[in-house]
Amino acid sequence: MSWRTSEHTGLEIQADGHVAVLTLSNPPANTWTVHSLAALRDLIAALNADREVYALVVTGEGEKFFSAGADLKQFASGDKAAAREAARRFGEAFEALAAFRGVSIAAINGYAMGGGLECALACDLRIAEEHAQMALPEATVGLLPCAGGTQALPRLVGEGWAKRMILLGERVDADTAMRIGLVEEVAPKGQAKARAIEWAHKAGKQSPSSVAACKALVQATRSGSYAAALVAEREAFVDLFDTADQAEGVNAFLAKRAPQWTNA
């Protein structure tokens, strides 16, 4: 069964040309469960296997919440086995999202708290609506961000602001998020999804083969050495000559026409 027709617990997925539009749908606050996290992991695998998909937009259902993160009721009993299972599911889901082959864009349409913000952090780019609020408040309830938050947030905003948000529990509004580099754009209320889809279609004008290689190289700067990355960059450049997109891109430019990508 195709991802276009499959059921995904807590998620809704639609196609817009070469763009997959994913809506987090678990009212009232679009919280994550072990089932919706497993669904996200499996959905990303299906999207990666579909060569017609070049980009992914992630947003929340409704006007108030992108996602409020984990449902804390599952942790009320203090069951360590349940906690370990939830942490594993969060890790699998958001690491899969971060490794998605194409461009991923979070359209933050409201509150993005805890695991909700970590979902947005796993995307390549973020657009926040002007009323959005973002936080990693886990320490406020005796927990900590376990879905990449302590690692991804400092990379974007620096250690100081990451510590303000994680250690002090500070919320940031959309303008502050833009100023500190947590998001790349602020949109009017109700417009983040449309703007994200515009960005996704802009990404679709690039060679999807090139985009996948470039994304992997950029994300490799998070680990590994600079010298090794330069070697990998040159090798990835040469590897593109095994793709149909490379020949199509160069010849389309020389012929002064728009390229027709096949992601092959």
Backbone torsions as a table, in degrees:
resi	resn	phi	psi	omega
1	MET	NA	136.4	-178.1
2	SER	-75.0	153.6	174.8
3	TRP	-60.6	-23.1	-178.2
4	ARG	-71.3	-22.1	-177.9
5	THR	-119.3	-8.7	-177.8
6	SER	-73.5	156.4	172.7
7	GLU	-91.0	136.0	179.8
8	HIS	-129.8	113.0	-174.8
9	THR	-55.0	122.5	176.9
10	GLY	76.2	5.6	-177.1
11	LEU	-133.3	147.8	171.0
12	GLU	-124.9	136.9	-175.6
13	ILE	-130.7	134.7	177.5
14	GLN	-134.7	157.0	176.7
15	ALA	-104.9	138.3	174.1
16	ASP	-131.2	85.3	-173.0
17	GLY	65.0	-124.8	179.4
18	HIS	-88.0	8.8	-177.5
19	VAL	-106.9	132.2	170.2
20	ALA	-96.8	129.0	-178.9
21	VAL	-111.0	112.9	-175.8
22	LEU	-105.2	125.5	178.4
23	THR	-112.7	124.9	175.4
24	LEU	-75.0	120.6	-169.4
25	SER	-134.7	84.2	174.2
26	ASN	-143.6	77.6	-176.1
27	PRO	-57.9	152.2	7.4
28	PRO	-91.1	-13.2	-171.6
29	ALA	-120.1	12.9	178.6
30	ASN	53.6	42.5	179.1
31	THR	-72.2	156.6	178.6
32	TRP	-90.2	144.1	171.6
33	THR	-125.3	167.6	177.6
34	VAL	-60.5	-28.7	-179.0
35	HIS	-75.2	-42.8	179.2
36	SER	-70.9	-31.1	176.5
37	LEU	-67.1	-41.8	176.1
38	ALA	-63.6	-37.4	178.7
39	ALA	-64.7	-39.9	178.9
40	LEU	-64.7	-44.8	178.0
41	ARG	-56.2	-47.3	-178.1
42	ASP	-69.5	-35.9	179.4
43	LEU	-65.1	-42.3	179.0
44	ILE	-61.9	-39.2	177.5
45	ALA	-61.3	-41.3	179.5
46	ALA	-67.7	-39.1	178.7
47	LEU	-66.1	-40.3	178.7
48	ASN	-61.3	-31.8	-177.7
49	ALA	-82.0	-11.8	-177.9
50	ASP	-97.1	105.5	-175.4
51	ARG	-70.0	-7.7	176.6
52	GLU	-83.1	-10.2	-178.8
53	VAL	-96.4	121.1	-179.5
54	TYR	-107.8	-24.9	-174.5
55	ALA	-149.5	160.6	-177.9
56	LEU	-134.8	129.6	173.5
57	VAL	-111.1	132.5	179.8
58	VAL	-118.8	127.6	178.1
59	THR	-144.2	175.9	-179.4
60	GLY	-108.9	154.0	178.5
61	GLU	-77.7	137.9	178.1
62	GLY	89.5	-175.1	-175.3
63	GLU	-103.6	-11.4	-171.0
64	LYS	-101.5	-38.5	-172.7
65	PHE	-122.2	130.8	158.5
66	PHE	-74.3	-62.6	170.2
67	SER	-166.2	135.5	177.3
68	ALA	-87.3	6.8	175.4
69	GLY	90.4	-144.8	-177.4
70	ALA	-76.2	147.8	171.6
71	ASP	-78.0	111.9	-173.0
72	LEU	-68.1	-14.4	179.2
73	LYS	-59.6	-29.8	-177.9
74	GLN	-71.3	-13.0	-178.5
75	PHE	-107.2	0.4	-174.4
76	ALA	-64.4	-29.3	-176.1
77	SER	-78.9	-14.9	-177.2
78	GLY	76.3	17.5	-178.0
79	ASP	-72.8	112.5	-177.8
80	LYS	-67.3	-33.8	178.8
81	ALA	-64.2	-40.6	177.5
82	ALA	-66.4	-38.3	178.6
83	ALA	-64.2	-42.5	179.6
84	ARG	-63.9	-40.9	178.4
85	GLU	-63.3	-44.6	179.9
86	ALA	-63.7	-44.5	-179.7
87	ALA	-61.4	-41.1	179.1
88	ARG	-63.6	-43.1	-179.9
89	ARG	-64.2	-43.0	177.2
90	PHE	-59.9	-45.4	-179.5
91	GLY	-61.5	-47.8	-179.7
92	GLU	-59.2	-44.5	-174.9
93	ALA	-67.4	-49.7	-173.4
94	PHE	-79.8	-27.0	172.8
95	GLU	-69.1	-36.1	174.5
96	ALA	-64.4	-43.3	178.9
97	LEU	-61.8	-44.0	179.6
98	ALA	-62.4	-31.1	-177.9
99	ALA	-93.4	5.9	177.4
100	PHE	-50.5	136.8	-173.6
101	ARG	-60.7	-37.2	-176.3
102	GLY	-97.5	-161.6	179.4
103	VAL	-87.4	130.4	176.8
104	SER	-114.7	136.3	-176.2
105	ILE	-131.6	125.0	176.2
106	ALA	-91.1	124.5	173.9
107	ALA	-101.2	95.8	-172.0
108	ILE	-84.4	100.1	-170.2
109	ASN	-95.6	9.3	-179.6
110	GLY	175.4	-146.2	-179.2
111	TYR	-62.3	128.9	172.8
112	ALA	-124.4	97.8	-171.0
113	MET	-118.8	140.2	175.4
114	GLY	54.3	-121.7	179.6
115	GLY	-62.4	-19.5	173.6
116	GLY	-68.5	-45.2	176.9
117	LEU	-68.2	-36.8	178.9
118	GLU	-63.0	-33.3	173.8
119	CYS	-61.7	-46.3	178.7
120	ALA	-64.2	-36.9	178.8
121	LEU	-65.4	-27.3	179.2
122	ALA	-75.7	-14.3	177.9
123	CYS	-81.8	163.9	-179.5
124	ASP	-74.5	-37.6	-175.2
125	LEU	-138.4	156.6	-177.6
126	ARG	-137.5	133.1	172.8
127	ILE	-121.1	125.4	-179.1
128	ALA	-110.2	137.2	172.7
129	GLU	-73.7	153.7	-169.1
130	GLU	-60.6	-21.2	-179.8
131	HIS	-96.1	0.5	-174.3
132	ALA	-67.0	149.5	174.4
133	GLN	-127.7	138.4	-177.0
134	MET	-130.2	139.0	-178.9
135	ALA	-162.4	157.8	168.8
136	LEU	-121.5	82.4	-171.2
137	PRO	-94.1	19.9	-172.1
138	GLU	-58.2	-38.6	-178.3
139	ALA	-64.4	-21.1	177.3
140	THR	-63.4	-27.0	-179.4
141	VAL	-114.8	22.7	175.0
142	GLY	79.9	18.4	179.8
143	LEU	-120.9	-169.1	173.1
144	LEU	-148.2	159.7	178.2
145	PRO	-66.3	119.7	-174.8
146	CYS	-117.2	12.5	-179.2
147	ALA	-118.1	36.9	176.2
148	GLY	98.0	-4.4	-174.0
149	GLY	-60.5	-41.7	-178.4
150	THR	-69.6	-16.8	-179.2
151	GLN	-100.3	-44.4	-175.2
152	ALA	-75.2	-38.8	-176.5
153	LEU	-63.5	-47.5	178.6
154	PRO	-60.2	-31.7	178.6
155	ARG	-63.1	-34.4	-177.7
156	LEU	-85.0	-45.1	-168.8
157	VAL	-112.0	-3.2	-176.7
158	GLY	89.4	160.8	-174.7
159	GLU	-65.9	-36.2	-177.2
160	GLY	-62.2	-53.2	-179.7
161	TRP	-68.4	-34.2	176.8
162	ALA	-61.3	-40.7	179.3
163	LYS	-70.0	-34.9	175.5
164	ARG	-60.5	-44.1	-177.1
165	MET	-74.2	-38.7	-175.0
166	ILE	-88.1	-45.3	-175.2
167	LEU	-83.0	-31.7	179.2
168	LEU	-100.1	-11.5	179.7
169	GLY	72.8	24.4	-177.2
170	GLU	-71.3	137.5	169.4
171	ARG	-89.0	149.4	172.7
172	VAL	-122.6	142.8	175.9
173	ASP	-87.4	179.3	-173.8
174	ALA	-63.7	-41.7	-178.7
175	ASP	-65.1	-41.8	177.6
176	THR	-65.3	-41.6	178.4
177	ALA	-58.9	-39.0	178.0
178	MET	-66.5	-42.8	-176.4
179	ARG	-65.6	-35.8	-176.0
180	ILE	-93.4	-1.1	176.5
181	GLY	89.8	12.9	178.0
182	LEU	-74.9	-32.3	174.4
183	VAL	-127.4	160.4	-178.4
184	GLU	-98.5	-14.2	179.7
185	GLU	-159.5	150.6	171.8
186	VAL	-112.0	133.1	-178.2
187	ALA	-119.3	155.7	174.2
188	PRO	-61.3	159.4	179.8
189	LYS	-55.7	131.7	178.9
190	GLY	83.6	1.7	-174.0
191	GLN	-112.1	-4.2	-175.0
192	ALA	-64.3	-41.7	-178.2
193	LYS	-62.6	-46.7	-179.9
194	ALA	-62.3	-40.4	179.8
195	ARG	-67.1	-40.2	178.7
196	ALA	-63.7	-39.1	177.9
197	ILE	-65.5	-37.1	174.9
198	GLU	-58.9	-46.6	178.3
199	TRP	-61.2	-41.3	-178.6
200	ALA	-62.9	-40.7	177.8
201	HIS	-69.5	-32.0	174.5
202	LYS	-63.6	-41.6	176.6
203	ALA	-62.2	-32.5	-179.7
204	GLY	-66.8	-14.8	176.1
205	LYS	-80.2	-14.4	175.5
206	GLN	-85.1	158.5	173.2
207	SER	-64.9	121.6	178.5
208	PRO	-62.0	-29.3	176.2
209	SER	-66.0	-43.5	178.4
210	SER	-66.6	-41.9	-179.5
211	VAL	-60.1	-45.7	-180.0
212	ALA	-60.1	-42.6	180.0
213	ALA	-67.9	-42.8	-179.8
214	CYS	-64.6	-42.0	179.8
215	LYS	-60.5	-45.3	180.0
216	ALA	-61.2	-39.5	-179.9
217	LEU	-68.8	-42.9	178.9
218	VAL	-61.7	-44.0	-177.8
219	GLN	-71.9	-19.4	177.0
220	ALA	-69.4	-16.1	177.8
221	THR	-68.6	-11.9	179.1
222	ARG	-72.8	-20.3	179.1
223	SER	-140.4	-165.6	172.7
224	GLY	59.7	168.4	-176.6
225	SER	-95.5	156.8	178.4
226	TYR	-62.1	-43.9	-178.1
227	ALA	-62.9	-43.7	179.6
228	ALA	-66.1	-36.2	-179.8
229	ALA	-66.3	-35.8	178.2
230	LEU	-64.9	-38.7	176.3
231	VAL	-64.6	-45.1	-179.9
232	ALA	-62.1	-36.8	179.2
233	GLU	-62.0	-46.4	180.0
234	ARG	-65.1	-40.1	179.2
235	GLU	-66.1	-38.4	178.3
236	ALA	-65.7	-35.6	176.3
237	PHE	-60.3	-47.5	179.9
238	VAL	-66.6	-37.9	-179.4
239	ASP	-61.8	-29.0	179.0
240	LEU	-61.8	-20.5	179.7
241	PHE	-73.8	-5.0	171.8
242	ASP	-87.1	-4.8	-175.2
243	THR	-100.7	151.1	173.8
244	ALA	-69.1	-31.4	-178.7
245	ASP	-62.0	-34.3	-179.8
246	GLN	-62.8	-49.8	179.8
247	ALA	-64.2	-40.8	180.0
248	GLU	-63.5	-43.3	-177.9
249	GLY	-63.7	-48.1	-178.3
250	VAL	-67.4	-44.3	-178.0
251	ASN	-70.1	-32.9	175.9
252	ALA	-65.6	-40.6	178.0
253	PHE	-62.4	-46.2	-178.6
254	LEU	-66.4	-30.9	179.1
255	ALA	-87.7	-0.1	178.8
256	LYS	57.7	46.5	176.1
257	ARG	-131.9	165.0	177.7
258	ALA	-74.9	137.3	179.2
259	PRO	-71.5	151.7	175.7
260	GLN	-114.8	97.3	-174.9
261	TRP	-75.1	146.1	176.1
262	THR	-121.0	-2.7	-177.2
263	ASN	53.6	43.8	-179.0
264	ALA	-140.5	NA	NA
